[in-house]
Amino acid sequence: MAFNTIRLKNYVNIFEEYEAAAAIIPGELIELTTAGTVQVHSTEGGNSEKMFAIEDELQGKGIDDAYAAGDQVQCWLPISGDQVYAILEDGNSVAIGNFLESNGAGELQLHVSDTADSDDSITVYPEQIVAVALEAVDLSGSSGDESSGWGFDSSIAVLGFNRRIKVRIV
């Protein structure tokens, strides 16, 4: 089911506004830079503040309208239990209940625990897991080289097929 908003369930209104360091698409996981701007989260599988770009509804824009560098980005800091219409990385196949982490490019990917020598599954970073999948999405046949990737045309995002996923923040 497609939604027209990034905020699917919002229990506490925590919003900020920052300047975009580069292009950002609503639904991307973002991070604050040392310059006080925001960019897509840049560390694959690393710690992340749970902050997402939301649609610029104050300007009449939707979830497929990208922010350009220098734009003021509407940022949402969801809390545990909030539901987000995020973006899943090409090539991933997730089931309901799978944990998701950053792919280092603003999208979410399937979390795979690191395995120690004793074959125990561990999570290396305490803030590595961002969300849990609330729907199954199979993009395993997608490589990102075809039309499934994001493209930009005059600050409008183009999505070849639906890579958005309904997730709950953990």
SVG drawing of the C-alpha trace seen along z (x, -y; Angstrom):
<svg xmlns="http://www.w3.org/2000/svg" viewBox="-2 -27 39 48">
<polyline fill="none" stroke="black" stroke-width="0.4" points="0.0,0.0 1.4,-3.4 1.2,-6.3 1.4,-10.1 3.4,-10.9 6.6,-9.8 5.0,-10.1 2.7,-7.1 2.4,-7.1 3.7,-10.1 3.3,-9.9 5.5,-12.9 6.1,-15.9 9.8,-16.3 10.7,-18.3 13.8,-20.4 14.7,-22.3 18.2,-22.3 19.9,-23.4 20.6,-20.5 24.3,-19.9 23.3,-18.0 20.1,-16.6 17.9,-14.7 14.7,-12.7 11.9,-12.5 12.0,-9.2 15.8,-9.1 17.7,-8.6 19.7,-11.7 22.4,-13.0 23.6,-16.3 27.0,-17.4 29.7,-19.3 28.8,-22.3 25.2,-22.3 23.6,-21.1 22.0,-17.7 23.0,-15.0 22.0,-11.4 23.3,-9.1 26.8,-8.1 28.0,-5.2 26.8,-1.8 25.7,0.3 27.0,-2.4 25.4,-4.2 22.7,-6.6 20.4,-9.2 16.9,-8.3 16.2,-11.3 14.3,-11.3 13.6,-13.9 9.9,-14.4 8.0,-16.0 8.0,-19.7 4.2,-20.0 4.4,-23.7 5.5,-24.3 2.9,-22.0 5.5,-19.2 5.0,-15.5 7.2,-12.5 8.7,-12.3 9.9,-15.9 13.5,-16.1 15.3,-18.8 18.2,-20.5 21.4,-21.5 20.8,-24.7 17.1,-24.1 15.6,-24.0 14.9,-20.4 11.9,-19.4 13.5,-16.8 11.6,-14.4 13.1,-12.7 10.7,-9.7 10.7,-7.9 10.4,-4.2 7.0,-3.0 6.6,-5.7 6.1,-4.4 8.0,-5.8 7.5,-5.3 11.3,-4.9 13.3,-3.8 14.8,-0.3 18.1,0.3 18.0,2.0 18.8,5.7 17.3,6.3 14.6,8.7 13.0,8.2 10.2,10.0 7.9,8.6 9.9,8.4 13.3,8.1 15.6,5.5 16.9,2.7 20.0,0.5 21.5,-2.3 23.1,-1.4 25.4,-4.5 23.4,-6.3 20.3,-7.4 18.4,-4.2 17.7,-1.2 19.1,2.3 18.6,5.7 20.5,5.9 22.8,8.9 24.4,9.5 28.2,9.9 29.3,13.3 32.0,13.8 34.3,16.8 31.9,18.6 29.1,18.2 27.1,15.9 25.3,13.2 26.3,9.7 25.5,6.2 28.7,4.1 27.2,0.6 24.6,-0.1 22.6,-2.5 23.0,-0.4 19.5,0.9 17.1,-1.8 13.8,0.0 11.8,3.2 10.0,4.0 6.2,3.9 5.8,5.2 7.6,7.7 9.4,6.1 11.4,8.1 13.9,6.1 16.3,9.0 16.0,9.0 17.0,5.4 20.6,4.3 20.2,0.6 21.5,0.4 18.1,0.3 15.3,-2.1 14.6,-1.2 17.2,-3.7 16.4,-7.3 17.1,-9.9 16.8,-13.6 15.2,-15.9 14.9,-19.5 14.8,-18.4 12.0,-15.9 12.8,-12.3 12.0,-9.6 11.4,-6.1 11.2,-3.2 9.3,-0.9 8.3,-1.2 11.3,-0.9 9.5,-2.5 8.8,-0.3 6.6,-0.8 8.8,-0.5 8.6,-0.9 11.4,-2.7 13.0,-0.6"/>
</svg>
